[in-house]
Amino acid sequence: MMNGEAGVMTQDTKSASEAGQQSLFYHGQAKDFVNLHEQVETSVNLLDSLESFLSTFQKDLSSVSGQISELQERSKDIDNRLKSRRRIEKPLSSLLSDLAIPPSLAITILDTDVGEPWIATITDFERRLDLLKVRSRVKAARDLGDVAEGLRIVAATKLRTFFLALLQPVRTSVTTNMQVMQTSIFVKYRALYAFLQRQAPNVAGEVQKAYTGTARTYYETGFRRYVRSLGWIKARTSEKPEPIISGNGDKDGPYLDQDRLAYAKIDGPSVILAYMADDKTHEEPIEAILRSLFLVLMDNATAEYAFIAAFFRSESFAPPPVMETNSALFSPTATLLSPDFSFDDRRSNAGFEIGTHVSRPFGGNGHGPHDVTARPDLMDKAERAPLDAIWKQILDPVLEYCKTFVTTVIEPMPPAVPLLTMIRLSEAVITEVQKRDCLPLENFLFTMRLQLWPAFQKIMSEHCDTLRKLAEGGTTSYFNRAASMTDASVVNICNRYVVMFNSFVILTDQEEETMIFSNLLRLRQELTKLIARHTENIDDDVAKATKQSAMYEVLLQGLNKGTHLSTHPKSQKEIAYWAEKEEEARRRIVSIAQSRRIGKR
């Protein structure tokens, strides 16, 4: 038991020893524990401070987040406003550009004389004027209205002075070449006149009247002198109309004059120049004289109409992006009244001197949609009417001179072939005028042509009546010349008939033309009767038939000259008619000879 107690005591002792050791340990570490405790407290305090700071930071962060959201909203609003501003930037810039009048434009109008720079300036200025009118609801446009109106008045005043000054050389001296002025100056400044038409119509009307009066004087003076020169030449060429029964004593007999027939065409011999009248020995056939007058009239009148249509035509304003000037406005081969009322030496046969150009397009300065090719054929009747009126005001005196001259051509009446040549000439000129689309001149030439046809019909009727009266034994006629019926005279009449027939065929393109061939048919019938009457007094039937055959042979020989004539349908019919007559005469000769031989048996 004691051992047990001793054992227990040992254990207690050990426990107490261990507890003492622990106590000593803790006492030895107490300072460290205190320090640790202090550190823990400090850490707790720091954590509390950090917690407080984090709590404050969280609140601040929430506040900053709200501010950022607000800034984002403001940024989006600013971005939207920027996009809106950008969308209106170009229209606004365009509006300001349209409404503003550049200082350079104002300086050009106010401080410079009218010249080529004005073409672009006036086009731009008119565009701005129209835009100011369109944007009249804008206050800035209304504010600039007075300034623009002042510039418009200044521009119109200067342009009026400019165009009137251009006409002054023609007014002071009619030797000025108006066609050069039209091509090199007027058409070039077409845009400036168009500005006056739209923005200052009263001034445009004044310029138009001034041009009309000046051009009227120019052409009236030129044609008066030219027609007077032609009249002098005509007076030296006294070609009296001869009846078909005349010319018994002709040395060479009647012949076909191809050179004179060439005057029926536009392409052909040169026109008569005015200075040629100064040579008192110079003579021309009547058809050459009329041809010269018609060709000079055609070239001048159609050129003037083309210019009027290009320059005075009213158009709406529509500026193109590029300004161009077309200098090739008139054909250089046109025959126009030259300054000294002669003609350009460059013009020669068949195309230059007589001006075989077609209707010429006029270029402009590109201010309107129709200015590139201001062609009359593209205009309607309402557009043509004022242009026709201007043309008539200018050329009325010229047409009167030409009308009077044509009257002198057919009084006294010329021979039938020259008269038909002049008729064909008038038709050729009318055709060319139709190509150039000058309706007023076309109407005038139709009137002249209608005057020639009755004269032709009259002279052909006189020829028929002369043959008829000669066959009947009388000689009183329009020609008032006596003629005896001999073999030589009848042969001469046959030759004259052949020349007339061949001339008519050459001058007639159409196979059937009643006015021409009906008269030739009448003449043939009368000639047939004349031959029969001339031979009816011959007692011997063989001699009579032989004489008739000889007459018919003369006709056939003349009609068969030249293959280009004999191939014409009318020539073939004519040859067939006289060949049949000649064959009948030969058959009669053979028949009578055979009868006589039988009778002798």
C-alpha positions in Angstrom: 0.0 0.0 0.0 2.8 2.2 0.8 4.3 1.4 -2.4 1.1 2.5 -4.0 1.1 5.7 -2.1 4.6 6.2 -2.9 3.8 5.8 -6.5 1.0 8.2 -6.2 3.2 10.8 -4.6 5.7 10.4 -7.3 3.1 11.2 -9.8 1.9 14.2 -8.0 5.4 15.4 -7.6 5.9 15.0 -11.2 2.7 16.9 -12.0 3.6 19.7 -9.6 7.0 19.9 -11.1 5.6 20.1 -14.5 3.2 22.8 -13.4 6.0 24.8 -11.9 7.9 24.5 -15.0 5.0 25.7 -17.1 4.4 28.6 -14.7 8.0 29.5 -15.0 7.8 29.2 -18.8 4.7 31.4 -19.0 6.3 33.9 -16.6 9.3 33.9 -18.8 7.1 34.5 -21.9 4.7 37.0 -20.2 6.4 39.9 -21.9 6.2 38.3 -25.2 2.5 37.5 -24.6 1.9 41.1 -23.6 3.7 42.3 -26.7 1.7 39.9 -28.8 -1.5 41.1 -27.1 -0.6 44.6 -27.9 0.1 43.8 -31.4 -3.2 42.0 -31.7 -5.0 45.0 -30.3 -3.1 47.2 -32.7 -4.0 44.9 -35.6 -7.6 45.0 -34.5 -7.6 48.7 -34.3 -6.0 48.8 -37.8 -8.6 46.5 -39.1 -11.3 48.7 -37.6 -9.7 51.7 -39.3 -9.3 49.8 -42.5 -12.9 48.7 -42.3 -13.9 52.4 -41.7 -11.7 53.5 -44.7 -13.1 50.8 -46.9 -16.6 51.7 -46.0 -15.8 55.4 -46.8 -14.1 54.3 -50.1 -17.0 52.3 -51.1 -19.3 55.3 -50.6 -16.9 57.4 -52.6 -16.6 54.8 -55.3 -20.4 54.7 -55.6 -20.4 58.5 -55.9 -17.6 58.4 -58.6 -19.5 55.6 -60.5 -22.6 57.8 -60.6 -20.5 60.7 -61.9 -18.9 58.5 -64.6 -22.4 57.4 -65.7 -23.4 61.0 -65.8 -20.3 61.8 -67.9 -21.1 58.9 -70.2 -24.6 60.2 -70.8 -23.2 63.7 -71.4 -20.6 62.2 -73.8 -23.3 60.5 -75.8 -25.3 63.6 -75.9 -22.3 65.6 -77.1 -21.6 62.9 -79.7 -25.1 63.0 -81.0 -25.0 66.8 -81.2 -21.7 66.6 -83.1 -23.2 64.2 -85.6 -26.1 66.5 -86.1 -23.8 69.4 -86.7 -21.8 67.4 -89.2 -25.0 66.5 -91.1 -25.9 70.2 -91.5 -22.3 71.3 -92.1 -22.3 70.8 -95.9 -25.8 72.2 -96.5 -25.0 75.2 -94.3 -21.7 75.7 -96.0 -23.4 75.5 -99.4 -26.0 78.0 -98.2 -23.4 80.4 -97.0 -21.5 80.0 -100.2 -24.6 80.6 -102.3 -25.7 83.6 -100.3 -22.3 85.2 -100.1 -21.1 87.4 -103.0 -17.4 87.0 -103.3 -15.4 90.2 -103.3 -13.7 89.2 -106.6 -17.1 88.9 -108.3 -18.2 92.4 -107.1 -14.8 93.9 -108.0 -15.0 92.4 -111.6 -18.5 93.9 -112.1 -17.8 97.2 -110.5 -14.2 98.0 -111.4 -13.5 96.3 -114.7 -14.6 96.7 -118.3 -16.6 94.0 -120.0 -14.4 91.3 -121.5 -13.9 87.6 -121.6 -13.5 87.3 -117.7 -17.1 88.6 -117.5 -18.5 85.5 -119.2 -17.7 83.2 -116.2 -18.3 86.1 -113.7 -21.8 86.9 -115.1 -22.7 83.2 -115.2 -21.8 82.8 -111.5 -23.5 86.0 -110.6 -26.7 85.0 -112.3 -26.6 81.7 -110.4 -26.3 83.6 -107.1 -29.1 85.9 -108.1 -31.5 83.0 -108.7 -30.4 81.4 -105.5 -31.1 84.5 -103.5 -34.6 84.6 -105.0 -35.2 81.0 -104.2 -34.0 81.5 -100.6 -35.8 84.7 -100.0 -37.2 83.3 -96.7 -33.6 83.3 -95.3 -32.9 86.6 -93.6 -29.3 86.7 -94.9 -30.7 86.3 -98.4 -33.0 89.3 -97.9 -30.1 91.3 -96.4 -28.0 90.6 -99.6 -30.9 91.4 -101.9 -30.1 95.1 -102.2 -26.5 94.5 -102.8 -27.2 91.9 -105.5 -29.7 94.2 -107.1 -27.2 97.0 -107.2 -24.7 94.7 -108.9 -27.3 93.6 -111.4 -28.1 97.2 -112.4 -24.4 97.9 -112.8 -23.8 94.8 -114.9 -26.8 95.5 -117.1 -25.7 99.1 -117.7 -22.2 98.1 -118.6 -23.4 95.3 -120.9 -25.7 97.7 -122.7 -22.8 100.0 -123.3 -20.6 97.1 -124.4 -23.0 95.7 -127.0 -24.0 99.1 -128.4 -20.3 99.9 -128.8 -19.8 96.8 -130.8 -22.3 98.0 -133.3 -20.7 101.5 -133.6 -18.1 100.6 -136.3 -20.9 99.2 -138.5 -23.0 102.4 -138.0 -20.1 104.7 -138.8 -18.8 102.7 -141.8 -20.7 100.0 -143.7 -17.3 98.6 -144.9 -17.0 96.8 -141.5 -17.3 93.1 -141.9 -20.4 92.2 -139.8 -20.0 88.5 -140.3 -16.6 88.6 -138.6 -18.1 90.5 -135.7 -20.9 87.9 -135.4 -18.5 85.0 -135.3 -15.7 86.4 -133.2 -17.5 88.7 -130.8 -21.2 88.4 -130.6 -21.5 84.7 -130.4 -18.6 84.5 -128.0 -20.4 86.9 -125.6 -23.8 85.1 -126.1 -23.9 84.3 -122.4 -23.8 88.0 -121.5 -26.7 88.8 -123.8 -28.6 85.8 -122.4 -28.1 87.3 -118.9 -29.7 90.5 -120.1 -32.6 88.6 -121.6 -33.4 87.0 -118.2 -32.3 89.6 -115.8 -32.8 92.9 -117.7 -35.3 92.3 -120.5 -35.7 96.0 -121.3 -32.0 96.4 -121.9 -31.9 93.2 -124.0 -34.7 94.6 -126.1 -32.8 97.8 -126.6 -29.7 95.9 -127.7 -31.9 93.8 -130.1 -33.4 96.8 -131.7 -30.0 98.4 -132.1 -28.6 95.3 -133.8 -31.7 95.0 -136.0 -31.4 98.6 -137.2 -27.7 98.3 -137.8 -27.9 95.0 -139.6 -30.8 96.3 -141.7 -28.7 99.3 -142.8 -25.7 97.0 -143.5 -27.5 94.6 -145.7 -29.7 97.2 -147.3 -26.6 99.2 -148.4 -24.7 96.2 -149.5 -27.4 94.6 -151.6 -28.5 97.9 -153.0 -25.0 98.4 -154.4 -24.7 94.8 -155.5 -28.0 94.7 -157.2 -27.1 98.0 -158.9 -23.9 96.4 -160.2 -25.8 93.4 -161.5 -28.2 95.8 -163.2 -25.3 97.5 -165.0 -24.1 94.1 -166.3 -27.6 93.1 -167.3 -28.1 96.3 -169.3 -25.1 95.3 -171.4 -26.5 91.9 -172.1 -29.6 92.6 -174.2 -30.7 89.1 -175.1 -34.1 89.5 -176.8 -36.5 86.6 -176.9 -36.6 85.1 -180.4 -39.4 83.0 -181.8 -38.6 79.4 -182.8 -39.1 80.4 -186.4 -36.3 83.0 -186.4 -32.7 82.7 -187.3 -32.8 81.9 -190.9 -29.4 83.6 -191.4 -27.6 82.2 -188.4 -24.0 81.5 -189.3 -23.5 78.5 -187.2 -27.1 77.6 -186.5 -28.6 76.9 -183.1 -26.6 74.8 -180.7 -26.8 73.4 -177.2 -24.9 75.6 -174.8 -23.9 73.3 -171.9 -22.1 76.1 -170.1 -25.2 78.2 -169.8 -27.2 75.2 -168.6 -24.7 74.9 -165.7 -26.1 78.0 -164.2 -29.2 76.0 -163.1 -27.1 74.4 -160.3 -25.6 75.8 -157.1 -22.4 73.9 -157.8 -21.0 75.5 -160.9 -19.4 78.7 -162.2 -18.3 81.4 -159.9 -20.7 84.2 -158.9 -20.4 87.6 -160.4 -18.4 89.9 -158.2 -19.5 93.5 -157.6 -16.4 95.0 -158.9 -16.8 93.3 -162.3 -19.4 95.9 -163.2 -16.7 98.5 -163.3 -15.4 96.8 -166.5 -17.7 98.2 -169.1 -16.9 95.3 -171.5 -17.8 92.6 -169.0 -21.0 90.8 -169.9 -22.9 87.8 -168.4 -26.0 85.9 -169.5 -29.1 86.7 -167.7 -29.3 83.4 -165.9 -25.8 83.9 -164.5 -26.8 87.3 -163.2 -29.9 85.9 -161.4 -27.8 83.0 -160.1 -25.3 85.3 -158.5 -28.1 87.3 -156.9 -29.8 84.2 -155.5 -26.6 82.6 -154.2 -25.5 85.8 -152.5 -28.9 86.2 -151.0 -29.1 82.6 -149.9 -25.7 82.7 -148.1 -26.2 86.0 -146.4 -29.8 85.4 -145.5 -29.4 81.9 -144.1 -26.2 82.9 -142.3 -28.1 85.8 -140.7 -31.0 83.6 -139.7 -28.6 81.0 -138.1 -27.0 83.8 -136.2 -30.3 85.3 -135.0 -31.4 81.8 -133.9 -28.2 81.3 -132.0 -27.9 84.7 -130.4 -31.4 86.1 -129.8 -33.1 82.8 -128.9 -34.6 83.0 -125.4 -33.6 80.2 -123.0 -33.9 79.3 -119.4 -30.8 79.6 -117.2 -28.9 76.3 -116.7 -25.2 76.7 -116.3 -23.0 73.8 -117.2 -19.9 72.8 -115.2 -17.4 73.8 -117.8 -17.3 77.1 -119.8 -16.3 76.6 -123.4 -16.1 78.8 -126.5 -16.6 77.3 -129.9 -14.8 79.4 -132.5 -15.8 77.4 -135.5 -19.2 78.9 -135.8 -19.5 79.7 -139.4 -18.4 77.8 -142.4 -15.4 79.7 -143.8 -16.7 78.9 -147.3 -19.8 80.9 -146.9 -20.4 83.6 -149.4 -21.2 86.8 -147.5 -21.2 90.4 -148.3 -17.6 91.4 -148.0 -16.6 94.8 -146.6 -16.1 96.3 -150.0 -19.1 94.5 -151.4 -17.0 92.1 -153.4 -16.4 88.6 -152.2 -13.6 86.7 -150.5 -10.9 85.6 -152.9 -10.7 82.2 -151.2 -14.1 81.3 -152.7 -13.9 79.7 -156.1 -15.9 77.4 -158.3 -18.4 74.9 -157.0 -18.3 75.4 -153.4 -16.3 78.3 -152.1 -17.4 81.4 -154.0 -21.0 80.4 -154.1 -21.1 79.0 -150.6 -22.4 75.4 -150.7 -22.4 75.0 -147.0 -25.3 73.5 -145.1 -27.0 74.9 -142.1 -24.3 75.7 -139.6 -24.6 74.9 -135.8 -23.7 77.7 -133.5 -21.6 77.1 -130.5 -22.0 79.4 -127.5 -20.4 79.9 -124.2 -22.3 77.2 -122.5 -24.8 78.9 -120.3 -27.9 77.0 -121.4 -28.9 73.5 -122.5 -29.6 74.5 -126.1 -26.7 76.8 -126.6 -24.4 74.2 -128.1 -26.5 73.6 -131.2 -29.1 76.3 -131.5 -30.7 74.8 -134.6 -33.9 76.3 -135.9 -35.2 72.9 -136.9 -35.3 72.0 -133.2 -37.6 74.9 -132.3 -41.3 74.9 -132.2 -43.5 77.5 -134.0 -43.7 79.8 -130.9 -39.9 79.9 -130.6 -39.5 80.7 -134.3 -42.0 83.5 -134.5 -39.9 86.2 -132.7 -36.7 85.1 -134.6 -38.6 85.2 -137.9 -39.8 88.7 -137.1 -36.2 89.9 -136.4 -35.0 88.4 -139.6 -37.7 90.0 -141.6 -37.0 93.4 -140.1 -33.4 93.1 -141.1 -33.8 91.7 -144.6 -37.0 93.3 -145.8 -35.2 95.9 -147.9 -33.0 93.2 -149.3 -36.0 91.1 -150.3 -37.6 94.1 -152.0 -34.4 94.8 -154.0 -34.3 91.1 -155.1 -38.0 91.1 -155.9 -37.7 94.2 -158.1 -34.6 92.7 -159.9 -36.5 89.5 -160.6 -39.2 91.5 -162.2 -36.7 93.2 -164.5 -35.4 89.7 -165.4 -38.7 88.5 -166.8 -39.7 91.9 -168.3 -38.8 91.8 -171.1 -39.1 88.1 -171.2 -35.9 86.1 -171.7 -35.7 83.1 -174.1 -37.3 79.8 -173.0 -34.1 77.9 -172.2 -32.6 80.6 -170.0 -35.9 81.0 -168.3 -36.2 77.3 -167.5 -32.6 77.5 -166.3 -33.5 80.2 -163.9 -36.5 78.2 -162.7 -34.3 75.2 -162.0 -31.9 77.4 -160.2 -34.6 78.8 -158.0 -35.6 75.2 -157.2 -32.0 74.2 -156.3 -31.7 77.3 -154.1 -35.0 76.5 -152.4 -33.8 72.9 -151.7 -30.5 74.2 -150.2 -32.4 76.8 -148.1 -34.6 74.0 -146.8 -31.5 72.1 -145.7 -30.4 75.2 -143.9 -33.8 75.6 -142.4 -34.5 79.2 -143.1 -38.3 79.2 -143.5 -38.8 83.0 -144.2 -36.3 82.9 -147.1 -37.8 79.7 -148.4 -41.2 81.4 -148.6 -39.8 84.3 -150.5 -38.0 82.1 -153.0 -41.2 80.1 -153.5 -42.9 83.4 -154.5 -40.1 84.2 -156.9 -40.3 80.8 -158.5 -44.1 81.3 -158.9 -43.4 84.4 -160.9 -41.1 82.6 -163.3 -43.4 79.7 -164.2 -46.2 81.8 -165.7 -43.6 83.6 -167.8 -42.3 80.2 -169.0 -45.8 79.1 -169.9 -46.4 82.3 -171.8 -43.3 82.1 -173.9 -43.9 78.4 -174.7 -47.4 79.3 -175.7 -46.0 82.0 -178.0 -43.7 79.5 -179.6 -46.6 77.2 -180.3 -48.7 80.0 -181.6 -45.9 81.2 -183.8 -45.5 77.7 -185.4 -49.3 77.4 -185.9 -49.6 80.8 -187.5 -46.6 80.2 -189.7 -48.2 76.9 -190.9 -51.5 78.8 -191.5 -49.7 81.5 -193.4 -49.8 84.3 -190.8 -46.8 85.8 -188.9 -48.3 88.2 -186.3 -47.3 87.1 -182.8 -45.8 88.3 -179.5 -42.4 88.3 -181.2 -43.7 90.6 -184.0 -41.2 89.2 -186.5 -42.0 88.0 -190.0 -40.7 84.8 -191.3 -41.0 83.0 -194.6 -41.4 79.3 -194.9 -38.4 77.9 -196.9 -36.5 74.7 -196.6 -33.7 76.4 -194.8 -36.2 78.1 -192.3 -37.9 74.8 -191.6 -34.6 73.0 -191.0 -33.6 75.9 -188.7 -36.9 75.5 -186.8 -36.2 71.8 -186.5 -32.7 72.4 -185.2 -34.1 75.0 -182.7 -36.7 72.5 -181.5 -34.0 69.9 -181.0 -31.8 72.3 -179.0 -34.8 73.3 -176.9 -35.9 69.7 -176.3 -32.4 68.6 -175.4 -32.0 71.6 -173.1 -35.2 70.8 -171.3 -34.2 67.2 -170.9 -30.9 68.2 -169.3 -32.7 70.6 -167.0 -35.3 68.1 -165.9 -34.5 65.4 -163.5 -38.0 64.0 -163.1 -39.2 61.7 -165.8 -42.7 63.1 -165.7 -43.1 66.8 -165.3 -46.3 68.1 -166.8 -45.4 71.7 -167.1 -42.3 71.0 -169.2 -43.2 68.0 -171.4 -46.8 69.1 -172.1 -45.5 72.2 -173.7 -42.9 70.2 -175.6 -45.7 68.0 -176.8 -47.7 70.9 -178.0 -44.6 72.3 -179.8 -44.0 68.9 -181.4 -47.6 68.7 -182.7 -47.3 72.2 -184.2 -43.9 71.3 -185.7 -45.4 68.1 -187.2 -48.2 70.2 -188.8 -45.6 72.8 -190.0 -43.6 70.1 -191.8 -46.7 68.7 -193.3 -47.9 72.1 -194.4 -44.5 73.0 -195.9 -44.4 69.9 -198.0 -48.1 69.8 -199.1 -47.5 72.1 -202.0 -45.0 69.7 -203.6 -46.9 68.0 -206.4 -44.6 65.0 -206.7 -45.5 62.6 -204.0 -42.0 61.1 -203.9 -40.4 64.5 -203.6 -42.9 65.4 -200.9 -42.1 62.2 -198.9 -38.4 62.7 -199.5 -38.5 66.2 -198.2 -40.4 65.1 -195.1 -38.0 62.2 -194.5 -35.1 64.7 -194.7 -36.8 66.9 -192.2 -37.4 64.0 -189.8 -33.8 62.9 -190.3 -32.6 66.3 -189.2 -34.6 65.9 -186.0 -33.4 62.4 -185.4 -29.7 63.4 -185.9 -30.1 66.2 -183.4 -31.9 64.1 -180.8 -29.3 61.2 -181.1 -26.4 63.5 -180.2 -25.0 62.5 -176.9 -25.7 59.1 -175.2 -26.6 60.9 -171.9 -29.5 62.6 -173.7 -30.8 59.6 -175.7 -31.0 57.4 -172.6 -33.6 59.7 -171.0 -37.1 58.1 -171.2 -38.5 61.3 -172.8 -35.7 61.4 -175.3 -36.3 57.8 -176.2 -40.0 58.5 -176.7 -39.2 61.5 -178.8 -36.7 59.6 -180.9 -39.3 56.8 -181.4 -41.9 59.3 -182.5 -39.8 61.0 -185.2 -38.2 57.6 -186.2 -41.8 56.4 -186.9 -42.5 59.5 -188.9 -39.3 59.1 -190.9 -40.1 55.4 -191.4 -43.6 56.2 -192.7 -42.1 58.7 -195.2 -39.6 56.1 -196.4 -42.4 53.6 -196.8 -44.4 56.1 -198.8 -41.4 56.7 -201.1 -41.0 52.9 -201.6 -44.7 52.4 -202.1 -45.0 55.3 -204.7 -41.9 54.1 -206.5 -43.3 50.6 -206.7 -46.7 51.9 -207.9 -45.0 53.9 -210.6 -42.9 51.0 -211.8 -46.1 48.8 -212.0 -47.9 51.6 -213.8 -45.2 51.8 -216.4 -45.5 48.1 -217.1 
